[in-house]
Amino acid sequence: MHPFREAVERRDPAAIEALLAEGVVFTSPVAFKPYPGKAITAAILRAVMQVFEDFRYVREFASEDGRGHALAFTATVDGKRVDGCDFLHLDEDGLSGRAGGRGGGGGGGGPPPPPPRPSGGPSGVSPRSARSRRGRSLRCP
């Protein structure tokens, strides 16, 4: 199990932040601009942890070189089921330089489709509908 997954499942914001590279970049398909830096990325992830209810990872995939990870999850947002995926791209020190995700409405047996994406709004997540896309993207330069 990837340490980022363990930290998220423990709901441990300090451990999550410790796994972020200083040059991490968070991207969102709703904001349409990257958010560079560890402090802003950690703040966004803390906010997302408050918005996603009943969050749990259901599958984990890793690239052959061990630097890419896809963590499929399910959660509830504003009473609606959300299935999504966090994509982690690790730097040479094993820190998350890019993490991203994308998800959609309930159901579905396979992994959510790539590429990395989250939603926007004050918390970084927009609970418009179970069909809207959600996810997160972090990237190391």
Buried (B, 14 or more C-beta within 10 A) or exposed (E): EBBBBBBBBEEEBEBBBEBBBEBBBBBBBBBEEBBBBBEEBBBBBBBBBEBBEEBEBEEBEEEEEEBBBBBBBBBBBEEBBBBBBBBBBBBEEEBBBBBBBBBBBEEEEEBBEEEBBBBBBEBBBBBBEBEBBBBBBBBBE
